[in-house]
Amino acid sequence: MLRSKNIPADPTNLINYLRNHFKEQRIICAYEAGPTGFGLYDALTTANIPCLVVAPTTLSRKPNQKVKNDRINSRKLAKDLKAGELASIHVPLGHWRQLRSLVRTYQIYINSRTAIKCRIKSLMLLAGLPAPDESIKQNWCNPHLQYIKNLDCHDIYLRQKIDLFLNDLQYVRSQCFVAIKQLRQFHNQHPDIIRNVKFLCSIDGIGFITALVILAKIGNPSLLVNQRQIASFIGIVPSEHSSGELILKGSITRMGDTYLRSMIIESSWVAIRKNKILEKFFSRIKDLHHPSFAKRKAIMAVARKLTLYIYCVLKQQRPFMVYLLSSGNIDLLEFVNSPF
């Protein structure tokens, strides 16, 4: 029997209701992960009530279901929970949750910085203003910004608009530096994070910020179950639509954390320039596909390899080195002492 009830959004009200109406009964709660965070999870687990925090993307919905509200969602969660079809996310605890909060703050400013740069470029394109020379165009360096400040816009209002965006960009860049400083201070205060960052940085292509983002997104490495988990979490496993003897595999699923996926892919481009084994692996995969999309296919395969390396260094708690065996495949992961 399903029963619906509206109560104030306060964990204490829910706990009192459960204790008053379901005495001496086994209770399990579940709710969708969202903007409310883990406050309800903390309150329920403190009261010795098991709770599952479920990712909304993992919930099954019928294709013809066009109505979504709290009542329908709660009934769906209750039915799936009773059937044992719900799987909880790894809820970060202690300093792992604090690390995730700091990384999200950094991510917000990085996204804002990118958005402001796009607005400035869009205004320049709309007004037909000349682009800067290639020698100063990279990474929005100081000569690049000075070039934009000195542009003759022939329109006082356009000049004012660009100047406002430049001021916003300067502020956001300063906030990015503050966020990085806070991340470094937090990193230096926790020995386990220091240790895991060193292990991750032993992998070619992964730097300090990328290592912190990886740890913030996946949480405590001891909770990792298998080597496929990270690739599935960031959505770089192939989709599949097979039936009978027909096997059809498509593009990557793109499920999970978009920001972490983009950082792993950027790290893959760096890794193939530093690691000869990954460079050969990239070239081999690229040669198997049409030139129009060969590089994209190959770099995704390298990113998949990097997720295996990340899993290995975190689970075995040792620095990383790869040896290439027969047939051109990476069949062995061997770890040796590093200078860290």
N, C-alpha and C positions, 0 to 999 in steps of 0.2 A: 504494500500500500504506500502510495506517494502522498506526502503532505506538504503543502506550501505555506510559508508564513513570512511576512515582512517584519523585520525588527530593525531598530536603529543600528547604524554602521559603527558599532563599538564591540570589540572582541569580548568584553565583559558580559554584555547582554547575551551574546551567543553562548558563551560558556555556561552562564546561569540557566539559560533555556534548556540546554542539553542535559545538565545535571538534574533539573527539576522534572523533566518529562521522559528521560530515558535512564532512569536509575538502574544500576546493576546490569546494564546492557553494553555490549561492545560497540563503540562508536568510532567511525572513521570519517574524516572530513576531507573535502577536496574543493579547490577553487582555481579559477584561471589566473595565470600570472598576468600582471598588468601594472598600471600606475600606482596602485595601492601598496606595492612592495611586499615585504615579508612580515609586516607587523602582525597580521592575523596568524600566520604560521608560527611566529615566536610565541604569541599568547596561548595558542592551542597546545603546542608541544610543552610549554612550561606547565600547563594544566594536565599533562599526561594524556592528551587526546591526540592520536595520530592524525597527521594532516598531509595531503598531497597537494603540491602546487603544480598545475598542469599547464603546459605550453598550449596556447590557443590553436597553433598550427597543427597540433597532433590530434585534435578532436575531429571525429568523422561527422560530416554533414551531407545530407541528401542534396543532389544537384537542383531539385525543384524547391528547396527550402529557401524562401525569399523573406521570411519574417524572422527577426532576431530581437529578442528582448530578455530581460533578466529571468522571467518566469520560465520561458522555454529553455534557456541555457541551464538553469538550475536543475530542471527535470532531466535534461540530457546528461548532465554530469552525474546525477544520482543513479540513473539507469546504467551508465557505463561503469560507474564505481561498483555497483552491485554485481555487474557481470565480470569484474576484474580486468577491464580493458583499459584502465587509465594507468599511465606511467608518470611518476613525478620527475620534475627537473632536479638537478643537484642544487639544493638551496645553499648558497655560501654562508658560512658562519664566521664570526670573529673578524680577524683582520683581513680575511679573504673578501668579505663583503665590503669592508672599508676600501680595499684596493680597487674593487670593481667600481665603487662610487667615484673615486678619484680619476680612474681611467675614463669613465663616462663624462666627467667634467671636461677633461682634456679633449675627448672626442667631440663634444659640443662646440668648443672653440675652434677645433680644426675644421669642422663642417662649416662653421660661420665664416672662417677665413676663406675657404674655397668658394662659398656663395658670393662673398663680396668681390672677389677677383673676377668671377663670372659676370657680375653686374657691371663692373668697370669695363671689361672687354666688350660686353654687349653695347654699352653706351658709345664706346669708341667706334665699333662697327656700324652702329646706327647713324652716327654723325659723319662717317667716312673719314675719321681721323687716321693718320698713318700709324702703322704698327712700329714698335721699336726695332732697332737692329738686332739681328740674331745673337750678336756678341753679348748683349745685355738682357736678352729676353728670358733667359732661363731663371727659374726659381724666384722671380720677382725680387731681384736684388736691389740694393739702394740706387744704383744708376738707372735701373728700370723705373723705379718709383719717381726719381727725379725727372726723368724724361716725361712722364705723364703729368707731373706738376707744372712743367714748363711748356706744355703743349698750347698752341694758339687755337682755341676752340671756336673763335668767331661768334660766340654766343655766351653772354654773361651768365645766363641761367644754366646752361650746360656745364660751364666752368664751375659754378657753385655746386652743382649736383655731383660732379666728379670729385671735387674737394671734400665734400661730405663723406663720400664713400672711402676716400683715402684716409680721412680721419678715423672712420670706423675700422679700416684695415689696420691702422697703426695701433688702435686700442686692442683689437682682437689678437694681434701678434704679441703684444706685451702680456696679455692674459695667457696665451699659450706658453710663454716662457715661465710665468708664475706657476702654471699647472705642472710643467715639467719639473720645476724646482720642488714642488710639493711631492711629486712622485718619487724623486730622488731621496728626499728626506724620509719619506715613508719606507722606501726600500731599505735604507740604511738602518732602520730601527727593527727589522725583522730578519733574523738569521736564516729562516727557512726560505724566505723569498730571495734573499741574497744568493743562497745556494742554488735554487732552481733557475734563477736568471743566468748564473754562470754556466749551468749545464746547457741552457737553451742557446746562449751566445756562442757555445762551442760548435754549433751547427752553422755552416756557411750560409750567409744571407740574412741571418737573424741578428738584429742589434738590440740595444738596451730597451728602447721604447716598444719594439715589437714583442720582445720577451715579456715585458710587463703586461701588455695587452693580452697576450696568450694566457698568462696566469690569471689575469682578472676575469677573462671570459670563461675559462674552463674550471676555475676554482681550484680546490685542493687536489693536487695530482693523485693522491692516494685513492680518490673516488673513481678514477678511470678504470674501466672494466676490460676493454679490448682495444686492439690497435685500429679498428675501423671506426671507433666512436668519434674521434676528432674530425675525420673527413666527413662523416655524416652530419656532425654538429654544424659545420660551416658550409655544407651543401655542395661539396665538390665530388660527390659520388654520382655515377650516371643514372639517369632515369631509365625505366624499363617498361615496355608494354608488350609482353609476350603471351602467347597462347598456343598450347599444344607443342608442336615441333618448331613453330615459328618463334624466333627470338629476336626481338627488336629492342635495342638499347639506344637511347637518345642522348641529349645534352645533359649537363649536370643539373641536379635538382634545384640548386640555388636556394635551398631551405636554410634556416638558421641565421647565424650572425653575419650580416653583410659586411660590416666594417672589418671584422677579423678575416673574412675571406679575402677582401681586397689587400689586406696587409700580407697575408700568406702568399698571394700571387705576386705582389711586389718583391717579397723576399725571394721568390723563386727566380725572378729575373736576375737578381743579384747573385744568387747561388750558382747559376749556370756559368757565370763569368769567373767565379772563384774556384769551383769544384769541377775538375776534369771529368770525373765519373758522371756527375749530373749533366755536364755539357754533352757527353757522348750519348747519354740516355735521351736528352732533349733532341739531339740531331737524329737519332734513330726513329723516334716517334714522329718527328716532323717529316721525314722522308717517306713515311707510310701513307700520308694524306695529301690531298690536293693543296697546292700552294696558297689558295685563297683563304684557307682556314687552318693550315698545318701548324703554324706557330701557336695559335690559340689552343689547339688540341694538345700540343706538346707541353706547353707551359702548365696546363691543367694537370697533366700527368706528373710533371715535376712537383707541383704543389701537393699532389697526393702523396708523393714520396716524402716530402717534407713533413707531412702529418705523421707518417710512420716514424720518422726520426724523432719528432717531438715526443711522441708517445714513449719511445724507447728510453730517451734520456731522462724523462720525468719518472717513469716507472722503475727503472734500474738505478736512478740517482747516480749516474756516471757521465762524464763527458763523451763526446761522440767522434767516431771515425768510421768510415765505410771502406770496405774492401770489395773490389769487383771480382766476381768469380766467372766461371765458364758461361758461355752462351750470351754474354753481354748483359746478364741480368744481375741485379743486386740481391743475392740470396743470403748474405750473411751480414749481420750488423755486429761489429766488434768494437768494444770500447776500450780506450787506452787512457793513460794519464795525460792530462793537459796542463798547460802552464798556469791555470787558474789556482 
